[in-house]
């Protein structure tokens, strides 16, 4: 029994380390967008490289955790829920990284009058990601806190919708080429999708938490 408890503790420690990587990935994304909006492309590229490394390391660690869950039959009662949470959390990190790559590849022209709104949208989406991580941690540490963090995710996701719509309203009322308007809308949607992915994780998490309470 002590051996099994030790293995479970090791697993929880690895899950914690994985979630730390998701948090760091979000912070790098937030920094990168600010550098992009201020035209500091070299700094932007450096953060993108760091985020790529984080995502790669996170993928390796996630697979290690999943293998242990399968091979060592740890936490069998909630193994399926934990695997689902890891996979959906990984998707949120992937969307974060992919969005930054889209900025690097397509280099969208962002109107000066909406740059601050893109930064605000980024802050809200990453706040949703951070609260999602806190909610997942609570699933392992304190189930009573899960609902509070999920509510924060829902709030940030709702606010991100409002800012994204504000960007679109401003952009589509300017006298520029339609292609540029569509491009800016496309990138607002990409950033907004990070909050949407965080919400999807929390939808799964809410069900998993209820099952553990029963």
N, C-alpha and C positions, 0 to 999 in steps of 0.2 A: 504493500500500500504506500509506504513512504516513497518508493521508487516511482510509482505512478504519479503521485502528487508533485514530485520533482519534475517529471516530464511535462505535466500540465503547466507548471510555473514557467518552465523554459519556453513552452509554446506561447503563453501569454506575453512573455517578455519579447518574443519575436514579433508577435502581432503589434505590440506597442511600438517596436522599432519600425515596423512597416508603416504604421499610422504617422509616425514622426516624419517619414519620407514624404507622405502625402501633404502634410502641413508645409514642409520646406518647399515642396514643388509649387504649392499655391503662393507662397511668399515670393519665390523667384518669378513666377508669372506676373505678380503684381508689380514688382520692380521693373521687369522687362517692358511692360506696357507703358509705364511712366517714362522710361528711357526712349521708347519708340516715339511717344507723343512729343517729347522735347528734342527729337532729332539726334539723339546720342546713339547712333546705330551700332557703334563698336561695343558699347556697354550692353546694349540690347542683345547682341550676338553672344557675348560672354555668358549672360544669364541663360540664354537658350541652350548653350552647350552644357551648362550646369544642370539644367532641367532634364536634358536628354540623359545625362549620367544618373540622375536621381531616378528617373522612370525605369531605366535599365536595371539598376540595383534593386528597385522595388519589385520588379517583375521576378527577378531571381529569388528574392526573399519570399514573395508570395507563393511561388511554386514549392519552395522548401516547406513552408507552413502547410500547404495543401497535401504534400506527400506525407508529412507526419500525421495529419488528420486521418488519412486513408490507411497508412501502413501500421501505425501504432494504435489505431482505434481509440484515440483520445477524445474526450467529451462526446461520446456516441449519441447522447440524447439530443444534442444541438449541433452536431457536426454539419448537417445539411444547411442549417441556417447560417453558420459561421462561414462555410464555403461560399454561399450565396452573397453574403455581405462582403467578403473579400473580393469576389469577382465584380460586384457592382461598384465597389470603392475603386478598384483598379480601372474600371471604365471611366470614372470621374477624373482620375489622374491622367488617363490617356487623352481624354477630350481636352484637358488643360494644356497638355504638351502639343497636341495636334493643332490647337488654335494658335499657339505661338509660332508654330512652323508655317501656318498659313500667312501670318503677318510677315515672316521672313521671306517667303517665296513670292507673295503677290504685292508686297509693299503698298498697301492701300493709301490713297490720298485722303487724309482726314481734314475736314474744314477746321480752321483755327477756333471758330466759335462753338464747336462741339467737342473739342479735345478734352476739356474738363469733364464732360459728361461720360466719355469713354473711360476716363480714370475712375469716375464715381461708379460706373457700371462694373468695372473690374473689382473695385473695393467691395461692392455688395456681393458679387458672385464668389469672391474668395472668402468673404465672411461666411457665406453659406457653406462653402467647402470646409472651413475650419470648424463650424458648428456641427457639421455632419461627422467630422472626425471625433469631436467631443462626445457626440451621441453614441457612436460606435464604441468608444472607450467605456462609456457608462454601461453599455450592455454587459461588459465583462466585470466592471468594478462596482457599479451602483445602479441597479435597474430603475430606482426611483427618480434618477436624474435624466433618463432617456427622453421622457416626454418634453421636459423643458427645453432640451437642446433641439429636439425635432421642431418644436414651435419656433425656435430662433431661425432654423433653416427655412421654414415656411415663410417667415416674415421677410428674410433677406431675398428669397426667391421672388416674392410678390413685389418687393421694392425694385428689384432688378428689372422686372417686367415694365414697371412704370418709367424707369430711366431709358430703357431700350425704346419704348414707344415715343418718349420725348425726343430722343435722337432722330428717330425716323420722321417725326412731324417737322422738325427743324430742317433736316436735310432735304426732304421732298418739297419744301417751300422755297428753296433757294434756286437761283438761276444758273444752274450748271448742267453739264451733260447728264442724261438719264443713267448712263453706264456708271458714272461716279456715284450717283445717288444709290444705285442698286448695290454697288460695291461696299459703300459705307453701311448700308442696312445689313448686308451679308456678314460683316465683321461684328456688328452689334449683336446679331443673332448668335454668332459663334461664342462670344463672351458670355452672353445670357445662358447659353446651353450648359455652362459649367454649373450654374445654380440649379438648372433643371436636373442635371445628373445627381447633384447632391440631394435634391428632393426625392429622386427615384430610390436612392440608397435608403433614405429615411422611411419611405413607404414600406420597403422590405423589412427594415429594422423594427418598425412599429409592430408588425405581425410577429416577428421573432421574439420581441420583448413580451408580448401578450402570452405566447406559448410558454415562455419560461416562468411567467407568473402563475400559470395554471397548475 
